[in-house]
């Protein structure tokens, strides 16, 4: 995903700092940004944890479904 520039970044920190890196993360390394500028860093970290949990649950469910299909012969 990073090589293809399709990442979505969750940025946090001072607005002036984010504006300096925005040209690199939006259009070069990524395609989108979810901004938590001028908010506590913990908000972006919480958002990332929720996203990771969602992805992990989806992968786990897929693995369980494939295992079930294999065991019942499909």
N, C-alpha and C positions, 0 to 999 in steps of 0.2 A: 504494500500500500504506500509506503513512503517513497519507493522508487517511482511509482506512477503518479505521485502527487495528489492522492485522494484522501489523505488523512483529514480529520476534523480535530482542531485544537481547542482545548479549554484553557483560555489565558486568564491570568489573575495578576494583580499588582497595580502599581501606579499607572494611570492612563498614559502619562508621558513615556514610560518605559515600554508599554505595549505598543504604542504608536511607532516606536523605533524598530520593533521586530515584525510588525504586521506585514510589511511588504514581502518578507521572506516566508512567513508561515501561510500566507494567503496568496496562492498563485504559483509558488515554487514547491514548497514541501507539502502543502495541503490545499484543499479546495474550500474549506469553510472554517469558521471560528465561532466558538461560543464564548462570549466575553464576560468575565467577572471583574472587569476593571474597577478599581477603587473600592473593591469589596475585600473582605478577609480571604486570604489564600485558602483557608479551610473550606470555603464554599466550592471552589474548583476541585479540591481533593475529594470532597463528598460526592460531587457530580461524577467524577472519574470512578469512584468506587461503585456507585450505582450502575454505571455503564458496564463495568467489568462484571458485576454480579449478573446483570441481564444477559451478557454474552455467555458467561459460564453456564447459566441455567439453560440457555438454548442449546448449547453443545451437549450438556448432560442429557437433556430430553431427547435429542437426536440419537445419541448413543443408545439410550434405553429403548427407543423405538426400533432401531436397527437390530438390536439384540433380540427383542421380542419377535420381530418378523423372521429372523433367522431360526429361532427356536420353534416357531410354529410352521416352518417349512416354506416361507415365502421369500 
